[in-house]
């Protein structure tokens, strides 16, 4: 179906709004922890938005060397937040950017070999990973439904009414409309929810009035990179963990778009993420990885055209230069975003379950892989202090429910479906040789 420019623009804006809250929360948390002043914090947010746009364009643009060519959106990985704060507190800003730079280069180098792991991602693994991603995102959505963790009116009737009113509005649009209206139901829901919130006095335009209209983005604005071994190892581990998370998103979107990924596709996807992190270090921003919330939006809207994501990437770059316009998206109340997130994140879970439908459920081994991986992923998410006693280098791999669950699925699949068949084949070969 051919889209009019207005339709494409609306769909692109919808993707921006879907990832914007997640994108800006990372620099706000990191900047606050490292004691940035308001001006520095505003600049850091703009940098992140700009480089998210560049990173997204690099991934969508499929060419000979990089870019997986799926409707993927990239943003700063949440896995990196804790390590970046720890590195910045102990070693300073320059070491943060040096470690991000080196980790990005390492990803570029190992991408070719990491791509060979495609055989370790059958539907039982990818379906489990995508299901875990959706499940671990639901608590984020529900906290936003209540008004945002730590907000003074957390769980108030007004917040709940806004959130579930927004969700109901989206469901009604999806039920009674088709085509373009259904495709942008999330965007229309956010607009309607914000208008309702404005009548309730819950929309604050302070951030818009205080933001400047235009600023120039300069490379190495905060610090030139310096190189320390411990931070480099830490950020390299973060980068590898992000590749594991991204693999699940790649397969989820491939399933949604009806495309079969091969080893070279994965390699180019990993290279794009490595290149995005190098650019992030150059602009004094962050490492970048796939944003799973936009997978739910692709599934929910049914629009899989890469033109929409291209436009979305250019919008992010544009907003990176125009802080005042970019600040407009911050007026959407947290509860309204939460209502939309319930639908989007729920669709991620549904996508994972759809992938699991291809699994042989008569196999007890496959059932155990799903049970343990989803159990671990959800368990770590609900009890985040579970691994606090472990060394920091290990906690990078265990503190994220997505990472812990994903690694569990990969490990168990190797035990039950890779090593075991290999031994069986060896025994069969030996029997054949004896018989001859």
C-alpha positions in Angstrom: 0.0 0.0 0.0 1.5 3.3 -1.1 1.7 5.9 1.7 1.2 9.6 1.4 4.0 11.8 2.8 1.7 12.8 5.7 1.1 9.2 6.5 4.8 8.3 6.5 5.6 11.4 8.6 2.9 10.4 11.2 4.2 6.9 11.4 7.8 8.2 11.8 6.7 10.5 14.6 4.9 7.6 16.3 8.2 5.7 16.4 10.0 8.7 17.8 7.4 9.0 20.6 7.6 5.3 21.3 11.4 5.4 22.0 11.8 9.0 23.2 11.1 8.5 26.9 13.5 5.5 27.0 16.1 7.5 25.0 16.1 10.6 27.2 15.9 8.7 30.5 19.4 7.3 30.0 21.3 10.6 29.7 19.1 12.1 32.5 20.1 9.3 34.9 23.8 9.2 33.9 24.1 13.0 33.8 22.4 13.4 37.2 24.6 10.7 38.8 27.7 12.4 37.4 26.6 15.8 38.6 26.0 17.6 35.3 24.4 21.0 35.6 21.1 21.8 33.8 22.9 23.2 30.7 25.2 20.2 30.4 22.2 17.8 31.0 20.2 19.5 28.2 23.1 19.2 25.8 23.7 15.5 26.8 20.0 14.7 26.0 20.3 16.5 22.6 23.5 14.6 21.8 21.8 11.3 22.7 18.8 12.0 20.5 21.1 13.1 17.6 23.3 10.0 17.8 20.3 7.7 18.2 19.1 9.0 14.9 22.5 8.4 13.2 22.8 4.9 14.7 19.3 4.0 13.5 20.1 5.2 10.0 23.3 3.1 10.0 21.4 0.0 10.9 18.4 0.5 8.5 20.7 1.3 5.6 21.7 -2.1 4.3 24.9 -2.1 2.3 27.9 -4.3 1.6 29.6 -3.7 4.9 27.0 -2.9 7.6 23.3 -2.5 8.3 20.9 -5.3 8.7 18.2 -3.6 6.7 15.3 -4.3 9.1 12.9 -1.6 10.5 15.1 -1.3 13.6 15.4 1.7 16.0 18.6 2.1 18.0 19.1 3.9 21.3 21.5 3.8 24.3 21.5 0.4 25.9 20.1 0.4 29.5 22.7 -2.3 30.3 25.4 0.4 30.0 23.9 2.8 32.5 25.3 1.3 35.7 28.8 0.6 34.3 29.0 4.1 32.8 28.2 5.7 36.1 30.7 3.5 37.9 33.5 4.3 35.3 32.7 8.0 35.4 32.7 8.2 39.2 36.1 6.3 39.5 38.0 7.2 36.3 36.3 10.4 34.9 34.4 11.3 31.8 37.3 10.8 29.4 37.6 7.1 30.4 33.9 6.6 29.7 34.4 7.7 26.1 37.6 5.9 25.7 36.1 2.6 26.8 33.0 3.1 24.6 35.3 3.8 21.6 37.4 0.7 22.1 34.4 -1.5 22.8 32.9 -0.3 19.5 36.1 -1.1 17.6 36.2 -4.6 19.3 32.6 -5.2 18.2 33.5 -4.3 14.6 36.4 -6.8 14.8 34.5 -9.7 16.3 31.3 -9.2 14.3 32.4 -11.6 11.6 32.9 -14.4 14.2 29.9 -13.5 16.3 27.7 -14.0 13.2 28.7 -17.7 13.1 26.6 -18.2 16.2 23.4 -18.2 14.2 23.0 -21.9 14.7 22.7 -21.3 18.4 19.5 -19.3 17.9 16.8 -21.7 16.9 13.1 -20.8 17.6 13.3 -22.2 21.1 16.0 -19.6 21.9 14.8 -16.6 19.9 11.2 -17.1 21.0 12.3 -17.4 24.7 14.5 -14.3 24.3 11.8 -12.2 22.7 9.2 -13.3 25.3 11.6 -12.4 28.1 12.2 -9.0 26.5 8.5 -8.3 26.5 8.0 -9.6 30.1 10.9 -7.6 31.5 9.5 -4.4 29.9 6.0 -4.7 31.4 7.1 -3.5 34.9 8.5 -0.4 33.2 5.1 0.2 31.5 3.2 -0.4 34.8 5.4 2.0 36.7 4.7 4.6 34.1 0.9 3.8 34.2 1.1 4.8 37.9 2.8 8.0 37.1 6.5 7.1 37.1 8.5 5.5 39.9 9.1 8.1 42.7 6.5 10.5 41.6 4.5 12.2 44.4 1.1 11.1 42.9 2.2 7.5 42.1 -0.8 5.3 41.7 -3.3 8.2 41.9 -6.8 7.8 40.4 -6.0 10.6 37.8 -2.8 8.7 36.6 -4.6 5.4 36.3 -7.5 7.1 34.5 -5.1 8.7 32.0 -3.2 5.5 31.4 -6.1 3.1 31.0 -8.1 5.8 29.1 -5.2 6.1 26.6 -5.0 2.3 26.3 -8.8 2.0 25.8 -8.7 4.7 23.2 -6.0 2.8 21.3 -8.0 -0.4 21.5 -11.1 1.3 20.2 -9.2 2.8 17.2 -7.7 -0.6 16.5 -11.1 -2.3 16.7 -13.2 0.1 14.6 -10.7 1.5 12.1 -8.5 0.0 9.4 -5.5 1.1 7.3 -3.8 4.4 8.2 -5.9 5.2 11.3 -5.1 1.8 12.8 -1.5 2.1 11.9 -1.1 5.4 13.9 -3.4 4.4 16.7 -0.5 4.6 19.2 0.3 8.2 18.1 -3.4 9.2 18.2 -3.7 7.6 21.7 -0.7 9.7 23.0 -2.2 12.9 21.5 -5.6 12.2 23.0 -4.1 11.3 26.4 -2.0 14.4 26.5 -5.0 16.6 25.6 -7.0 15.0 28.4 -4.1 15.5 30.8 -3.9 19.2 29.8 -7.5 19.7 30.9 -6.5 18.0 34.2 -3.6 20.3 34.7 -1.0 17.6 34.2 0.9 19.0 31.3 4.0 21.1 32.1 5.5 23.3 29.3 8.4 24.5 31.4 11.0 22.3 29.6 9.8 23.8 26.3 10.1 27.4 27.4 13.6 26.9 28.9 15.0 25.0 25.9 17.0 26.9 23.3 15.8 27.0 19.6 19.1 25.9 18.1 22.6 24.7 19.0 25.6 23.4 17.3 26.8 19.9 18.1 30.6 19.7 18.6 32.6 16.4 18.7 34.4 15.7 22.0 32.3 18.4 23.7 32.8 17.1 27.3 36.2 15.3 27.1 38.6 13.6 24.8 38.8 9.8 25.3 41.4 8.3 27.6 42.1 4.6 27.9 42.1 2.5 31.1 42.0 -1.3 31.0 39.3 -2.0 33.6 36.7 0.3 32.0 37.6 -1.0 28.5 37.0 -4.6 29.7 33.7 -3.6 31.4 32.3 -1.8 28.3 33.4 -4.6 26.0 31.4 -7.0 28.2 28.4 -4.6 28.0 28.8 -4.5 24.2 28.8 -8.3 23.9 25.8 -8.5 26.2 24.0 -6.0 23.9 24.8 -8.1 20.9 23.0 -11.0 22.6 20.0 -8.8 23.3 20.0 -7.4 19.7 20.1 -10.9 18.2 16.6 -11.5 19.7 15.3 -8.3 18.3 16.8 -9.1 14.9 15.0 -12.4 14.8 11.7 -10.9 16.1 11.6 -8.3 13.4 12.7 -10.8 10.8 9.7 -13.0 11.8 7.3 -10.0 11.7 8.5 -8.9 8.3 8.7 -12.4 6.9 12.4 -12.3 6.2 14.9 -15.1 6.8 18.2 -13.9 8.2 21.5 -15.5 7.3 24.9 -15.2 8.9 26.0 -12.2 6.8 22.9 -10.3 7.8 23.8 -10.7 11.4 27.4 -9.7 10.8 26.3 -6.5 9.2 23.9 -5.8 12.0 26.6 -6.3 14.6 29.0 -4.0 12.6 26.4 -1.3 12.5 26.1 -1.4 16.3 29.9 -1.3 16.7 30.1 1.7 14.3 27.3 3.4 16.2 29.2 3.1 19.5 32.3 4.5 17.9 30.3 7.5 16.7 28.7 7.8 20.1 32.2 8.0 21.7 33.2 10.6 19.1 30.2 12.8 20.0 30.6 12.2 23.7 27.4 10.2 23.8 26.8 6.5 24.6 26.9 3.0 23.1 23.9 2.1 21.1 21.8 -1.1 20.6 18.3 -2.1 19.3 15.2 -0.7 21.1 12.8 -3.5 21.6 9.8 -1.2 22.3 9.7 -0.3 18.7 9.4 -3.9 17.7 6.0 -3.9 19.5 5.1 -0.8 17.5 6.0 -2.5 14.2 3.9 -5.5 15.2 1.0 -3.4 16.5 0.8 -1.0 13.5 1.5 -3.6 10.9 3.7 -1.1 9.0 7.0 -2.6 8.1 8.3 -0.1 5.6 11.9 1.0 6.1 11.0 4.5 4.8 9.2 5.1 8.0 12.3 4.3 10.1 14.5 6.3 7.7 12.3 9.3 8.3 12.3 8.6 12.0 16.1 8.6 12.1 16.2 12.0 10.3 13.6 13.4 12.7 15.9 12.4 15.7 18.9 14.0 14.0 16.8 17.1 13.4 15.6 17.2 17.0 19.2 16.9 18.2 19.9 20.3 16.7 16.6 21.9 17.9 16.2 21.3 21.6 13.0 23.4 21.9 11.1 21.3 19.4 12.5 18.1 20.8 11.4 19.2 24.3 7.8 19.2 23.1 7.7 15.4 23.3 8.6 15.7 27.0 5.2 17.3 27.8 3.5 13.9 27.3 2.6 12.8 30.9 4.3 9.6 32.1 0.9 7.9 32.7 -0.2 8.5 29.1 3.1 6.9 27.9 2.5 4.0 30.3 -0.9 3.3 28.8 0.6 3.1 25.3 3.5 1.0 26.5 1.2 -1.7 27.9 -0.1 -2.3 24.3 3.4 -2.1 22.7 5.3 -4.2 25.2 2.4 -6.7 25.3 2.8 -7.1 21.5 6.5 -8.0 22.1 5.4 -10.8 24.3 2.8 -11.9 21.7 5.5 -11.9 19.1 7.7 -14.1 21.2 4.9 -16.6 21.8 4.3 -16.6 18.1 7.9 -17.6 17.5 7.6 -20.3 20.2 4.7 -21.8 18.3 7.3 -23.2 15.8 9.0 -25.2 18.6 8.5 -28.9 19.1 6.6 -29.0 22.4 6.7 -32.8 22.6 10.4 -32.4 23.5 10.8 -32.1 27.3 14.2 -30.5 26.6 12.6 -27.6 24.8 10.1 -27.2 27.5 12.9 -27.0 30.1 14.8 -24.5 28.1 11.7 -22.2 27.9 10.8 -22.8 31.5 14.3 -22.0 32.9 15.1 -19.1 30.6 11.8 -17.3 31.1 11.9 -18.1 34.8 15.4 -16.7 35.3 14.7 -13.6 33.1 11.5 -12.7 34.9 13.0 -13.6 38.3 16.0 -11.3 37.9 13.6 -8.5 36.8 11.3 -8.9 39.8 14.2 -9.3 42.3 16.9 -7.0 40.9 19.1 -7.3 44.1 19.5 -11.0 43.6 23.1 -10.9 42.4 24.3 -7.8 44.4 26.9 -9.9 46.2 28.7 -10.9 43.0 31.7 -9.0 41.6 30.8 -6.1 39.3 32.3 -7.8 36.2 29.8 -10.7 36.7 26.9 -8.4 37.7 27.0 -6.9 34.2 25.9 -10.3 32.9 23.4 -11.1 35.6 21.7 -7.8 36.7 19.6 -7.6 33.5 16.7 -10.0 33.3 16.9 -9.9 29.5 20.6 -10.8 29.6 20.3 -13.5 32.3 17.3 -15.1 30.6 18.9 -15.0 27.2 22.2 -16.5 28.3 20.2 -19.2 30.1 18.3 -20.1 26.9 21.5 -20.1 24.8 23.4 -22.3 27.3 20.6 -24.8 27.8 20.0 -25.1 24.0 23.7 -25.9 23.6 23.5 -28.6 26.2 20.3 -30.2 25.0 20.2 -29.5 21.3 23.8 -28.9 20.1 26.1 -31.1 22.1 23.7 -34.0 22.5 23.0 -34.4 18.7 26.7 -34.0 18.0 27.5 -36.9 20.3 24.6 -39.0 18.8 26.0 -38.4 15.3 29.5 -39.5 16.5 28.1 -42.7 18.0 26.1 -43.4 14.8 29.3 -42.9 12.8 31.2 -45.3 15.1 28.5 -47.9 14.8 28.6 -47.6 11.0 32.4 -48.1 11.0 32.2 -51.2 13.2 29.4 -52.6 11.0 31.5 -52.1 7.9 
